[in-house]
Amino acid sequence: MIIRKGEPKDMQAVLDLIIELAIFEKEPDAVVVTVEDLIRDGFCEQPLFHTFIAERDSQIIGIALYYYRYSTWKGKTIHLEDLVVKESARGTGAGIALYSEIIKQGKEDNVRRIEWNVLDWNTNAINFYKKSGAKILKDWYVVQMDEAGIESFVKNNKA
């Protein structure tokens, strides 16, 4: 198995893994991003995200997709958006290899924090993260506004 940076040619496999994750997270119809979106947004002059790819026998078996954020308290941080390993490749070490690569990237970039979200019912992931030394923050809520919410807000709050 090798871990490497993602390339535009990998984005179909990346999208396939994103869809597999959405199915696992019980949101099979939630993915609207396309291969073209991923190529445009990940490989432009100022990429919106970066990827690490886990590859075995010339097949992509896992991905870690991350981007940089800025914390008013900590400065530069990394947000790990998704770490996904194909169901058929779980238990091969791909997950820990990708996770390790993200942590190494954070160290190399001198970030002060790496953060991500985990569903409260994903006990395997929660236990893995705790064992690795990560803290699970229980006093914070994830807040989102979807497209309909954005449209409604803008429509109802014209200045």
Z-matrix of the N, CA and C atoms (Angstrom, degrees):
N
C 1 1.455
C 2 1.520 1 108.74
N 3 1.327 2 115.51 1 139.65
C 4 1.462 3 119.94 2 173.83
C 5 1.526 4 108.55 3 -122.81
N 6 1.328 5 115.07 4 150.65
C 7 1.460 6 122.43 5 172.43
C 8 1.518 7 105.76 6 -114.09
N 9 1.318 8 116.02 7 129.59
C 10 1.465 9 120.83 8 -178.53
C 11 1.515 10 109.84 9 -145.82
N 12 1.325 11 115.47 10 166.84
C 13 1.467 12 121.11 11 174.51
C 14 1.537 13 109.20 12 -69.11
N 15 1.319 14 115.37 13 145.20
C 16 1.453 15 120.22 14 177.48
C 17 1.511 16 112.51 15 -71.78
N 18 1.323 17 115.76 16 153.68
C 19 1.455 18 123.60 17 178.47
C 20 1.532 19 108.57 18 -128.56
N 21 1.333 20 117.27 19 161.41
C 22 1.468 21 118.89 20 179.77
C 23 1.527 22 113.47 21 -52.54
N 24 1.316 23 117.91 22 -37.29
C 25 1.468 24 121.24 23 -178.69
C 26 1.528 25 112.49 24 -65.09
N 27 1.326 26 118.18 25 -15.84
C 28 1.467 27 122.84 26 -179.20
C 29 1.522 28 113.35 27 -86.41
N 30 1.321 29 117.90 28 -9.09
C 31 1.463 30 119.73 29 -167.49
C 32 1.533 31 114.35 30 -67.89
N 33 1.322 32 119.69 31 -26.15
C 34 1.467 33 119.30 32 174.12
C 35 1.530 34 109.64 33 -65.39
N 36 1.324 35 117.09 34 -43.67
C 37 1.468 36 120.58 35 177.90
C 38 1.525 37 110.66 36 -66.04
N 39 1.328 38 117.06 37 -36.35
C 40 1.467 39 120.77 38 176.59
C 41 1.525 40 109.50 39 -62.33
N 42 1.336 41 116.51 40 -46.81
C 43 1.462 42 119.70 41 178.79
C 44 1.530 43 111.21 42 -61.91
N 45 1.310 44 117.24 43 -40.04
C 46 1.467 45 120.14 44 177.89
C 47 1.529 46 111.02 45 -59.37
N 48 1.321 47 117.14 46 -40.34
C 49 1.467 48 120.74 47 178.85
C 50 1.529 49 111.49 48 -71.93
N 51 1.321 50 117.40 49 -34.54
C 52 1.472 51 120.65 50 175.40
C 53 1.536 52 109.23 51 -62.01
N 54 1.313 53 116.43 52 -43.17
C 55 1.472 54 120.68 53 178.38
C 56 1.528 55 110.25 54 -64.97
N 57 1.331 56 117.31 55 -41.81
C 58 1.468 57 120.36 56 177.43
C 59 1.530 58 110.57 57 -59.94
N 60 1.335 59 116.68 58 -40.51
C 61 1.466 60 120.49 59 177.36
C 62 1.529 61 111.05 60 -64.47
N 63 1.324 62 116.77 61 -43.01
C 64 1.474 63 120.43 62 179.72
C 65 1.528 64 110.62 63 -60.04
N 66 1.298 65 116.50 64 -39.34
C 67 1.468 66 120.08 65 177.54
C 68 1.530 67 109.55 66 -65.22
N 69 1.337 68 117.14 67 -45.27
C 70 1.469 69 121.48 68 178.21
C 71 1.526 70 111.23 69 -59.07
N 72 1.330 71 116.32 70 -38.40
C 73 1.466 72 121.17 71 -177.95
C 74 1.531 73 112.28 72 -86.34
N 75 1.328 74 116.84 73 12.83
C 76 1.465 75 123.52 74 174.78
C 77 1.526 76 113.02 75 64.59
N 78 1.351 77 115.89 76 32.30
C 79 1.463 78 122.63 77 177.27
C 80 1.532 79 109.36 78 -130.86
N 81 1.330 80 118.33 79 56.19
C 82 1.467 81 120.11 80 -171.35
C 83 1.526 82 115.15 81 -61.85
N 84 1.326 83 117.95 82 -24.01
C 85 1.465 84 120.25 83 -177.75
C 86 1.526 85 113.51 84 -101.66
N 87 1.321 86 117.31 85 8.54
C 88 1.462 87 120.80 86 -173.56
C 89 1.534 88 114.00 87 -81.31
N 90 1.316 89 118.31 88 -21.34
C 91 1.469 90 120.97 89 -174.86
C 92 1.524 91 110.04 90 -78.47
N 93 1.328 92 116.58 91 119.64
C 94 1.465 93 121.68 92 175.90
C 95 1.526 94 111.81 93 -117.69
N 96 1.317 95 117.92 94 -11.32
C 97 1.460 96 121.87 95 179.57
C 98 1.530 97 108.82 96 -65.54
N 99 1.336 98 115.65 97 147.90
C 100 1.466 99 121.67 98 -178.79
C 101 1.530 100 109.98 99 -116.34
N 102 1.315 101 115.26 100 168.61
C 103 1.466 102 120.39 101 174.94
C 104 1.527 103 109.24 102 -58.45
N 105 1.327 104 116.11 103 -41.68
C 106 1.468 105 120.15 104 -180.00
C 107 1.527 106 111.01 105 -61.83
N 108 1.342 107 117.26 106 -40.67
C 109 1.465 108 121.09 107 176.59
C 110 1.529 109 110.34 108 -59.98
N 111 1.319 110 115.85 109 -46.21
C 112 1.461 111 120.51 110 -177.76
C 113 1.524 112 111.37 111 -62.79
N 114 1.316 113 116.62 112 -43.50
C 115 1.471 114 119.97 113 178.79
C 116 1.524 115 110.23 114 -65.06
N 117 1.320 116 116.89 115 -47.49
C 118 1.472 117 120.96 116 -179.22
C 119 1.530 118 110.67 117 -60.52
N 120 1.324 119 117.03 118 -47.88
C 121 1.461 120 120.95 119 -171.58
C 122 1.527 121 114.01 120 -81.96
N 123 1.328 122 116.78 121 -23.30
C 124 1.459 123 119.04 122 -177.36
C 125 1.506 124 115.04 123 -98.28
N 126 1.330 125 117.28 124 -10.87
C 127 1.460 126 119.18 125 -173.43
C 128 1.526 127 112.00 126 -134.01
N 129 1.318 128 115.58 127 29.62
C 130 1.467 129 121.49 128 177.31
C 131 1.534 130 108.66 129 -92.48
N 132 1.321 131 115.87 130 -174.87
C 133 1.472 132 120.67 131 -178.23
C 134 1.531 133 111.82 132 -59.96
N 135 1.325 134 116.75 133 -39.44
C 136 1.466 135 121.62 134 176.74
C 137 1.533 136 107.71 135 -123.07
N 138 1.338 137 117.48 136 83.59
C 139 1.464 138 120.84 137 -174.25
C 140 1.527 139 112.44 138 -57.32
N 141 1.325 140 115.30 139 140.61
C 142 1.457 141 121.05 140 178.10
C 143 1.525 142 112.11 141 -84.20
N 144 1.331 143 117.13 142 -15.80
C 145 1.460 144 121.64 143 177.80
C 146 1.522 145 109.71 144 -155.48
N 147 1.326 146 114.61 145 167.29
C 148 1.462 147 123.08 146 176.25
C 149 1.522 148 107.23 147 -133.29
N 150 1.325 149 116.01 148 158.84
C 151 1.460 150 119.17 149 178.36
C 152 1.520 151 110.85 150 -134.53
N 153 1.318 152 114.24 151 150.44
C 154 1.457 153 122.74 152 163.00
C 155 1.518 154 105.97 153 -112.31
N 156 1.307 155 115.53 154 142.50
C 157 1.455 156 123.08 155 -177.58
C 158 1.525 157 108.43 156 -117.55
N 159 1.331 158 116.50 157 133.46
C 160 1.468 159 121.73 158 169.35
C 161 1.518 160 106.59 159 -99.96
N 162 1.309 161 115.77 160 125.55
C 163 1.461 162 121.07 161 -175.15
C 164 1.530 163 109.43 162 -129.31
N 165 1.324 164 115.59 163 133.45
C 166 1.464 165 121.71 164 176.76
C 167 1.528 166 107.67 165 -135.63
N 168 1.328 167 115.15 166 130.57
C 169 1.476 168 120.36 167 -179.30
C 170 1.526 169 111.23 168 52.37
N 171 1.334 170 116.16 169 43.22
C 172 1.469 171 124.07 170 179.13
C 173 1.525 172 113.38 171 63.31
N 174 1.330 173 118.06 172 16.53
C 175 1.461 174 122.67 173 177.66
C 176 1.521 175 109.45 174 -115.64
N 177 1.332 176 116.77 175 135.07
C 178 1.459 177 121.20 176 176.74
C 179 1.521 178 107.97 177 -77.57
N 180 1.341 179 115.07 178 120.45
C 181 1.466 180 119.90 179 -177.35
C 182 1.524 181 112.34 180 -113.94
N 183 1.327 182 117.49 181 -6.91
C 184 1.454 183 119.47 182 179.13
C 185 1.514 184 111.54 183 -167.78
N 186 1.329 185 114.10 184 160.17
C 187 1.467 186 120.83 185 178.65
C 188 1.518 187 110.05 186 -143.19
N 189 1.302 188 114.67 187 153.68
C 190 1.464 189 122.49 188 165.91
C 191 1.521 190 105.60 189 -128.31
N 192 1.320 191 116.92 190 122.58
C 193 1.455 192 122.75 191 -179.51
C 194 1.522 193 107.73 192 -113.26
N 195 1.339 194 116.70 193 125.62
C 196 1.459 195 121.18 194 -175.59
C 197 1.519 196 111.09 195 -141.33
N 198 1.326 197 115.19 196 164.49
C 199 1.453 198 121.04 197 175.31
C 200 1.528 199 108.98 198 -150.06
N 201 1.315 200 114.93 199 165.62
C 202 1.457 201 120.80 200 -178.89
C 203 1.514 202 110.59 201 -92.84
N 204 1.316 203 114.61 202 142.97
C 205 1.463 204 122.42 203 176.65
C 206 1.517 205 107.69 204 -130.61
N 207 1.293 206 114.91 205 173.29
C 208 1.456 207 119.84 206 176.96
C 209 1.525 208 108.85 207 -129.77
N 210 1.306 209 115.54 208 124.67
C 211 1.457 210 121.78 209 178.65
C 212 1.521 211 109.47 210 -99.33
N 213 1.323 212 116.32 211 132.83
C 214 1.466 213 118.81 212 177.74
C 215 1.524 214 111.14 213 -65.66
N 216 1.311 215 118.01 214 -20.65
C 217 1.462 216 121.07 215 179.04
C 218 1.522 217 112.74 216 -95.03
N 219 1.334 218 116.55 217 -34.72
C 220 1.467 219 119.72 218 -171.70
C 221 1.521 220 114.86 219 -111.77
N 222 1.334 221 117.95 220 -20.21
C 223 1.457 222 120.24 221 -174.17
C 224 1.519 223 110.28 222 91.11
N 225 1.319 224 116.57 223 -140.95
C 226 1.463 225 122.44 224 -174.69
C 227 1.531 226 110.73 225 -66.59
N 228 1.345 227 115.52 226 130.46
C 229 1.460 228 122.00 227 177.43
C 230 1.520 229 109.32 228 -135.24
N 231 1.308 230 115.48 229 165.44
C 232 1.469 231 122.25 230 172.06
C 233 1.515 232 107.35 231 -112.23
N 234 1.326 233 115.32 232 136.94
C 235 1.462 234 120.82 233 170.67
C 236 1.525 235 107.46 234 -109.26
N 237 1.318 236 116.09 235 118.26
C 238 1.457 237 122.07 236 174.83
C 239 1.525 238 106.97 237 -85.03
N 240 1.312 239 116.05 238 105.08
C 241 1.465 240 120.35 239 -176.32
C 242 1.518 241 111.11 240 -74.02
N 243 1.321 242 116.98 241 -48.55
C 244 1.456 243 120.58 242 -179.68
C 245 1.517 244 110.76 243 -149.23
N 246 1.305 245 115.04 244 140.77
C 247 1.459 246 123.25 245 169.13
C 248 1.526 247 104.82 246 -128.00
N 249 1.330 248 115.92 247 114.98
C 250 1.459 249 121.01 248 -173.00
C 251 1.524 250 109.37 249 -132.00
N 252 1.315 251 115.58 250 133.78
C 253 1.461 252 121.96 251 172.14
C 254 1.523 253 106.87 252 -122.05
N 255 1.334 254 115.48 253 133.99
C 256 1.472 255 119.47 254 177.53
C 257 1.518 256 108.97 255 -50.95
N 258 1.317 257 115.35 256 140.71
C 259 1.462 258 119.78 257 -179.87
C 260 1.528 259 111.37 258 -54.50
N 261 1.320 260 116.39 259 -39.60
C 262 1.466 261 120.77 260 -178.42
C 263 1.531 262 112.72 261 -70.75
N 264 1.342 263 117.59 262 -12.81
C 265 1.467 264 121.06 263 -178.17
C 266 1.529 265 112.50 264 -110.79
N 267 1.326 266 116.79 265 6.53
C 268 1.461 267 118.59 266 178.91
C 269 1.528 268 109.02 267 -68.92
N 270 1.315 269 114.69 268 144.16
C 271 1.460 270 119.97 269 -177.51
C 272 1.520 271 113.41 270 89.62
N 273 1.327 272 117.28 271 2.65
C 274 1.468 273 121.03 272 -179.10
C 275 1.522 274 112.68 273 -92.80
N 276 1.336 275 116.93 274 -6.70
C 277 1.464 276 120.52 275 -175.76
C 278 1.515 277 113.08 276 94.76
N 279 1.326 278 117.42 277 -1.44
C 280 1.468 279 120.19 278 -178.61
C 281 1.521 280 111.37 279 -64.41
N 282 1.320 281 117.77 280 -40.26
C 283 1.462 282 120.55 281 -178.85
C 284 1.515 283 112.71 282 -62.03
N 285 1.318 284 117.24 283 -49.87
C 286 1.473 285 120.28 284 179.87
C 287 1.523 286 110.41 285 -66.28
N 288 1.336 287 117.79 286 -33.73
C 289 1.465 288 120.46 287 178.41
C 290 1.534 289 110.69 288 -65.01
N 291 1.331 290 116.97 289 -44.04
C 292 1.463 291 120.66 290 178.06
C 293 1.529 292 110.95 291 -66.60
N 294 1.318 293 116.57 292 -44.01
C 295 1.467 294 122.20 293 178.57
C 296 1.532 295 109.72 294 -58.75
N 297 1.318 296 116.24 295 -45.58
C 298 1.467 297 120.84 296 179.17
C 299 1.522 298 111.33 297 -61.66
N 300 1.323 299 116.30 298 -38.64
C 301 1.472 300 120.37 299 -179.59
C 302 1.527 301 110.85 300 -64.88
N 303 1.332 302 117.19 301 -38.55
C 304 1.467 303 121.01 302 177.22
C 305 1.533 304 109.72 303 -64.24
N 306 1.333 305 117.06 304 -45.14
C 307 1.469 306 120.52 305 -179.88
C 308 1.531 307 109.91 306 -62.57
N 309 1.333 308 116.87 307 -43.32
C 310 1.476 309 120.38 308 177.70
C 311 1.527 310 111.19 309 -62.07
N 312 1.346 311 116.56 310 -39.92
C 313 1.472 312 120.22 311 178.39
C 314 1.523 313 109.86 312 -61.94
N 315 1.313 314 116.87 313 -43.30
C 316 1.459 315 120.37 314 177.32
C 317 1.516 316 112.33 315 -60.21
N 318 1.317 317 116.47 316 -43.01
C 319 1.475 318 120.92 317 178.07
C 320 1.521 319 110.29 318 -63.10
N 321 1.328 320 116.23 319 -46.00
C 322 1.468 321 121.75 320 -180.00
C 323 1.531 322 111.20 321 -60.65
N 324 1.332 323 116.60 322 -37.34
C 325 1.460 324 121.82 323 -177.73
C 326 1.532 325 113.19 324 -87.53
N 327 1.328 326 116.41 325 1.10
C 328 1.471 327 121.87 326 -179.87
C 329 1.529 328 112.69 327 56.66
N 330 1.335 329 116.15 328 39.29
C 331 1.454 330 118.19 329 175.52
C 332 1.525 331 108.62 330 -77.09
N 333 1.301 332 116.09 331 155.65
C 334 1.460 333 120.60 332 -179.41
C 335 1.521 334 112.50 333 -98.65
N 336 1.343 335 115.61 334 -6.32
C 337 1.460 336 118.45 335 178.62
C 338 1.526 337 108.96 336 -161.15
N 339 1.325 338 115.22 337 144.33
C 340 1.459 339 122.83 338 169.16
C 341 1.514 340 104.94 339 -121.49
N 342 1.315 341 116.54 340 131.31
C 343 1.463 342 119.67 341 -175.59
C 344 1.515 343 110.72 342 -135.98
N 345 1.325 344 114.18 343 157.19
C 346 1.462 345 121.53 344 178.00
C 347 1.514 346 108.25 345 -162.66
N 348 1.318 347 115.82 346 170.85
C 349 1.459 348 121.99 347 178.16
C 350 1.525 349 109.01 348 -109.94
N 351 1.323 350 114.92 349 151.25
C 352 1.457 351 120.56 350 174.85
C 353 1.531 352 107.24 351 -140.86
N 354 1.325 353 115.75 352 137.45
C 355 1.460 354 119.60 353 178.74
C 356 1.524 355 110.59 354 -67.55
N 357 1.328 356 116.55 355 141.43
C 358 1.468 357 120.28 356 -175.17
C 359 1.525 358 113.32 357 -64.75
N 360 1.321 359 118.59 358 -18.27
C 361 1.469 360 121.10 359 179.03
C 362 1.520 361 113.28 360 -93.14
N 363 1.335 362 117.43 361 -4.19
C 364 1.467 363 120.96 362 -178.82
C 365 1.534 364 109.22 363 -88.46
N 366 1.316 365 115.16 364 72.00
C 367 1.474 366 120.17 365 -173.49
C 368 1.521 367 112.95 366 -64.42
N 369 1.329 368 118.17 367 -32.12
C 370 1.469 369 119.12 368 177.32
C 371 1.524 370 110.65 369 -60.98
N 372 1.323 371 116.39 370 -45.95
C 373 1.465 372 120.17 371 179.48
C 374 1.524 373 110.79 372 -66.77
N 375 1.321 374 117.16 373 -43.67
C 376 1.468 375 120.70 374 -179.60
C 377 1.525 376 110.17 375 -59.18
N 378 1.311 377 116.86 376 -46.40
C 379 1.468 378 120.18 377 179.77
C 380 1.524 379 111.55 378 -63.94
N 381 1.335 380 116.99 379 -40.14
C 382 1.463 381 120.87 380 177.12
C 383 1.527 382 110.59 381 -60.67
N 384 1.334 383 116.50 382 -47.47
C 385 1.458 384 119.98 383 -177.80
C 386 1.522 385 111.30 384 -64.10
N 387 1.322 386 117.46 385 -43.22
C 388 1.462 387 120.49 386 177.68
C 389 1.526 388 110.72 387 -59.57
N 390 1.322 389 116.26 388 -45.56
C 391 1.469 390 121.16 389 -179.19
C 392 1.527 391 111.40 390 -62.15
N 393 1.335 392 116.58 391 -30.36
C 394 1.468 393 120.55 392 -178.84
C 395 1.527 394 112.51 393 -78.62
N 396 1.338 395 116.76 394 -9.13
C 397 1.463 396 120.01 395 -179.71
C 398 1.518 397 113.80 396 104.46
N 399 1.318 398 117.90 397 0.22
C 400 1.469 399 121.15 398 178.16
C 401 1.524 400 109.62 399 -75.54
N 402 1.312 401 115.97 400 151.02
C 403 1.459 402 122.02 401 176.54
C 404 1.523 403 109.19 402 -99.48
N 405 1.310 404 116.42 403 137.63
C 406 1.459 405 122.07 404 174.57
C 407 1.529 406 106.75 405 -99.49
N 408 1.330 407 117.16 406 115.96
C 409 1.460 408 121.53 407 -177.90
C 410 1.523 409 108.89 408 -89.73
N 411 1.308 410 116.47 409 113.15
C 412 1.462 411 120.71 410 -176.46
C 413 1.521 412 112.90 411 -94.68
N 414 1.311 413 117.66 412 -9.14
C 415 1.459 414 119.68 413 -176.15
C 416 1.531 415 112.60 414 -100.48
N 417 1.318 416 117.70 415 16.22
C 418 1.454 417 122.97 416 177.85
C 419 1.523 418 109.28 417 -120.09
N 420 1.304 419 116.44 418 144.07
C 421 1.455 420 122.30 419 173.39
C 422 1.519 421 109.12 420 -108.11
N 423 1.311 422 117.22 421 145.69
C 424 1.461 423 121.76 422 171.06
C 425 1.523 424 106.34 423 -83.63
N 426 1.312 425 116.84 424 128.19
C 427 1.461 426 122.12 425 -178.52
C 428 1.528 427 107.57 426 -116.79
N 429 1.318 428 116.42 427 131.51
C 430 1.453 429 121.50 428 179.49
C 431 1.515 430 110.06 429 -137.35
N 432 1.328 431 115.43 430 152.85
C 433 1.451 432 121.20 431 170.14
C 434 1.527 433 106.16 432 -127.45
N 435 1.337 434 116.98 433 119.73
C 436 1.457 435 120.62 434 -178.74
C 437 1.526 436 110.43 435 -81.48
N 438 1.330 437 116.34 436 -179.71
C 439 1.469 438 120.89 437 -177.34
C 440 1.521 439 112.20 438 -57.71
N 441 1.329 440 116.87 439 -42.54
C 442 1.468 441 120.05 440 179.86
C 443 1.528 442 110.08 441 -64.04
N 444 1.309 443 117.43 442 -40.05
C 445 1.460 444 121.38 443 178.42
C 446 1.518 445 112.03 444 -65.48
N 447 1.327 446 116.53 445 -40.23
C 448 1.470 447 120.91 446 177.47
C 449 1.522 448 109.78 447 -62.78
N 450 1.322 449 115.87 448 -48.43
C 451 1.473 450 121.27 449 -179.62
C 452 1.521 451 110.38 450 -58.88
N 453 1.306 452 117.04 451 -46.86
C 454 1.466 453 121.72 452 -179.38
C 455 1.519 454 111.56 453 -63.08
N 456 1.338 455 116.43 454 -43.74
C 457 1.463 456 120.10 455 179.74
C 458 1.521 457 111.04 456 -61.02
N 459 1.343 458 116.35 457 -49.01
C 460 1.453 459 120.69 458 -178.86
C 461 1.528 460 110.73 459 -61.78
N 462 1.320 461 117.18 460 -42.71
C 463 1.459 462 122.18 461 -179.49
C 464 1.538 463 110.79 462 -63.23
N 465 1.308 464 117.46 463 -40.55
C 466 1.459 465 122.17 464 -174.91
C 467 1.525 466 115.36 465 -90.47
N 468 1.334 467 116.63 466 -5.03
C 469 1.461 468 119.65 467 -176.41
C 470 1.525 469 111.22 468 -129.69
N 471 1.311 470 116.23 469 44.31
C 472 1.467 471 119.83 470 178.62
C 473 1.514 472 109.10 471 -72.66
N 474 1.313 473 114.88 472 134.54
C 475 1.468 474 119.35 473 -179.71
C 476 1.498 475 111.36 474 -101.46
